[in-house]
Amino acid sequence: MTVRRATLALSLLAVALSVQGCLAVAAGGAVVGATGAVVGTGAKVVVATGKAVIPGESKKDREKREFKEWKKQQGD
């Protein structure tokens, strides 16, 4: 019975160690998911203001584009 108990103890230890890694990965995934939710909410706020955000567009370029759009709307 001693060999059987030692085998059982080693098996349980191996399972416990392998499960710890899974829990750490799951916790990391939850943190990434929460961060994605925060970033997504921030993007919705920017869109809600009515200003388009174009990657790589400078403030000066955006102001020029918005001015052209405004002038076009004034002409209609």
N, C-alpha and C positions, 0 to 999 in steps of 0.2 A: 504494500500500500504506500510505502514511502516514495517509491519511484512514480507511482500514479499521482500522488499529491504534488511532487516536484514538477512533473510534466504539466499538470493542471495549472500550477502557479506560474510556470514559464509561459504557458499559452495565454493566461489571463493578462500577464504583464505585456506580452506582445500585442494583444488586442488593445489594451489600454493605451499603449504608446502610439499605435496606428490611429486610434480614434482622436487622440489629441491633435494630430496634424490636420485631420478633417475639420475639427472644431475651429482651429486657427484659420483655415482657409475660408470657412463659412463666415466667421466674424469679419475677416478682411473683405469678403464680398459684400457684406452688409454695410460696411463703412463706405465702400466704393459706390454702392447703390444710393446711400444717403447723400453722398457728395454729388452724384449725378442729378438727384432730385433738386438739390439746392441750385446747381448750375442751370438746370432746366427752368426753374422758377424765375431766376434772374433774367434769363433770355425772354421769358414771357413778359416781364415788366418792361423791358426795353421795347418790345414790339407793341405793347399797350400804349406807349407814349406816342406812337405814330411815326417814329423815325426809323428808317431802314438801316440796318447794320450790315455793311458789306465788308467782308474780311479784306484787309489790305488798303482800305479806303481811308485817307487822312481826313482830318477835320476840315481842312481847306477844300478838299475835293467834295466832301459831303455838303459843305455850305454852297459851293458852286452848283452842285446837282439840285439841291433843294431850291436855290434861287431860280434856276431854269424852270423847274417844275412849277414854282409859284407864278413866274411870269407867264407860263403857258396857261395856267388856270385863270389869270387875270384877263387874258386875251379872249377866252371863251365866253 
